[in-house]
């Protein structure tokens, strides 16, 4: 379904006054916008539905999560973290375990991207809830993870073409926790094993140390 069709569906549902379905379709539309890098359109859509969403704690948290994700993909990380912080408070208020897990996952990945591996792993450990469930309320968040993996795969390919081990290692290691969060076990193992091998060849002790801690997390 293209963007115009999704927008038409959203407007039709909004007129019916169903807050839950309106939020669901707004997040779906925002995700579609983010797929084609129309971040401002995604943010505008989510801001439009935010006033009604505030009347229900769960919906408020979902919209805040989606807004944070849009800013996250736009590379405005501080704005993203501000929205995630608000969403986390809302989900904790109603003990929404899936919501808490979703927020901690993307916050953990944010610190991983900054190479603050120790902090990232601590957050990702707290995000672990025993099973990987892709809650449809967070379609834009998981969509962002999938798009992040695709971007990193492209960087790995470029590194291979250049035959530059460091340019292979950096995006490859960045992919590891994304695959773990998404439940891609085979891809996680492949990325992890090659990352460790390259880090050993290059003498990257910081990555080897983080990899050892990631192994413990992955075993949970």
C-alpha positions in Angstrom: 0.0 0.0 0.0 1.5 3.4 -1.0 1.7 6.5 1.1 -1.4 8.2 -0.3 -3.5 5.1 0.3 -2.2 4.8 3.9 -3.0 8.5 4.4 -6.5 8.1 3.1 -7.1 5.1 5.3 -5.8 7.1 8.3 -8.1 10.1 7.6 -11.1 7.8 7.2 -10.4 6.0 10.6 -9.7 9.4 12.3 -13.2 10.6 11.3 -14.7 7.6 13.1 -13.2 8.7 16.4 -11.5 5.4 17.3 -8.4 6.6 19.2 -6.8 3.1 19.4 -7.1 2.4 15.7 -6.2 6.0 14.8 -2.9 5.6 16.7 -2.2 2.2 15.1 -2.7 3.6 11.6 -0.7 6.8 12.4 2.3 4.7 13.5 1.9 2.5 10.4 1.8 5.7 8.2 4.8 7.2 10.0 6.8 4.0 9.4 6.0 4.1 5.7 7.1 7.7 5.6 10.4 6.8 7.3 11.0 4.1 4.8 11.3 6.8 2.1 13.1 9.3 4.4 10.1 11.6 4.8 10.8 12.1 8.4 9.0 15.5 8.7 5.8 13.9 7.4 6.1 11.2 9.9 6.6 13.6 12.8 3.8 15.9 11.6 1.4 12.9 11.5 2.3 11.7 15.0 2.1 15.2 16.5 -1.4 15.5 15.0 -2.6 12.4 16.9 -0.7 13.1 20.1 -3.4 15.3 21.8 -6.0 12.5 21.6 -3.4 9.9 22.6 -2.7 11.7 25.8 -6.1 10.6 27.2 -4.9 7.0 27.3 -1.5 6.2 29.0 -0.7 3.3 26.7 -1.5 5.2 23.5 0.5 8.2 24.8 3.5 5.9 25.3 3.1 4.4 21.8 3.0 7.8 20.1 5.9 9.1 22.1 7.9 5.9 21.1 7.0 6.5 17.4 8.0 10.1 17.6 11.3 9.2 19.2 11.9 6.6 16.5 11.3 9.2 13.7 13.9 11.6 15.3 16.2 8.6 15.8 16.2 7.8 12.1 16.6 11.5 11.4 19.8 11.3 13.4 18.5 13.8 16.0 19.4 11.5 18.9 18.9 13.9 21.8 15.3 14.7 20.7 14.8 11.0 20.2 16.1 10.2 23.7 13.8 12.9 25.2 10.7 11.2 23.7 12.0 7.7 24.7 12.4 8.9 28.3 8.8 10.2 28.4 7.5 6.9 26.8 9.5 4.8 29.3 7.9 6.6 32.3 4.4 6.1 30.8 5.0 2.4 30.2 6.4 1.9 33.7 3.3 3.6 35.1 1.1 0.9 33.7 3.7 -1.9 33.9 3.6 -2.4 30.1 6.5 -4.9 29.7 6.5 -4.9 25.9 6.6 -1.1 25.9 9.5 -1.0 28.4 11.4 -3.7 26.4 10.9 -1.8 23.2 12.2 1.5 24.7 15.2 0.0 26.4 16.1 -1.8 23.2 16.3 1.3 21.1 18.0 3.3 23.9 20.6 0.5 24.3 21.2 0.5 20.5 21.7 4.3 20.6 24.5 4.0 23.1 26.0 1.1 21.1 26.1 3.4 18.1 28.1 5.8 20.2 30.5 3.0 21.1 29.5 3.3 24.8 29.3 -0.5 24.8 29.3 -1.0 28.6 26.3 1.3 29.1 24.6 -0.1 26.0 24.9 -3.7 27.3 23.6 -2.8 30.7 20.5 -1.3 29.1 20.0 -4.1 26.7 20.2 -6.6 29.5 17.4 -4.8 31.2 15.4 -4.9 27.9 15.6 -8.6 27.8 12.3 -10.2 28.7 12.8 -13.8 27.9 11.4 -13.8 24.3 11.5 -11.6 21.2 8.0 -10.4 20.4 7.5 -7.8 17.7 4.5 -6.0 19.1 2.6 -4.3 16.2 2.3 -1.1 18.3 6.0 -0.5 17.6 6.1 -1.2 13.9 8.1 1.9 13.2 10.7 1.1 15.9 11.3 -2.4 14.5 11.2 -0.9 11.0 13.9 1.4 12.0 16.0 -1.6 13.2 15.5 -3.4 9.9 16.5 -0.3 8.0 19.5 0.2 10.3 20.6 -3.4 9.5 20.2 -2.8 5.8 22.4 0.4 6.0 25.1 -1.4 7.9 25.1 -4.3 5.5 25.7 -1.8 2.7 28.7 -0.4 4.6 30.1 -3.9 5.1 29.8 -4.5 1.4 31.7 -1.2 0.7 34.4 -2.3 3.2 34.7 -5.7 1.4 35.0 -3.9 -2.0 37.8 -1.7 -0.5 39.4 -4.8 1.2 39.5 -2.6 4.3 39.2 -4.8 7.4 38.5 -1.9 9.8 35.7 -0.7 7.5 34.2 -4.2 7.5 34.6 -4.6 11.3 32.9 -1.4 12.4 29.5 -1.8 10.7 29.6 -5.6 11.2 30.0 -5.3 15.0 27.3 -2.6 15.1 24.9 -5.0 13.6 25.4 -7.7 16.3 22.9 -6.3 18.9 20.4 -5.4 16.2 20.3 -9.0 15.1 20.0 -10.1 18.7 17.1 -7.8 19.4 15.3 -8.9 16.2 15.8 -12.5 17.0 18.0 -13.2 14.0 20.1 -15.9 15.6 22.0 -17.1 12.5 22.8 -13.6 11.3 23.8 -12.6 14.9 26.3 -15.6 15.1 27.7 -14.9 11.6 28.3 -11.2 12.4 29.6 -11.9 15.9 32.1 -14.6 14.8 33.5 -12.5 11.9 33.7 -9.4 14.2 35.7 -11.3 16.8 38.0 -12.7 14.1 38.6 -9.3 12.5 39.1 -7.6 15.9 41.7 -10.2 16.9 43.6 -9.6 13.6 43.5 -5.8 14.1 44.3 -5.9 17.8 41.0 -4.1 18.7 41.0 -5.0 22.4 38.0 -2.7 23.2 35.8 -4.5 20.7 37.0 -7.9 22.0 36.1 -6.9 25.5 32.7 -5.7 24.4 32.2 -8.9 22.4 32.9 -11.0 25.5 30.2 -9.1 27.4 27.8 -9.4 24.4 28.3 -13.2 24.5 27.0 -13.3 28.1 24.0 -11.2 27.1 23.2 -13.4 24.0 23.3 -16.5 26.2 20.3 -15.2 28.3 
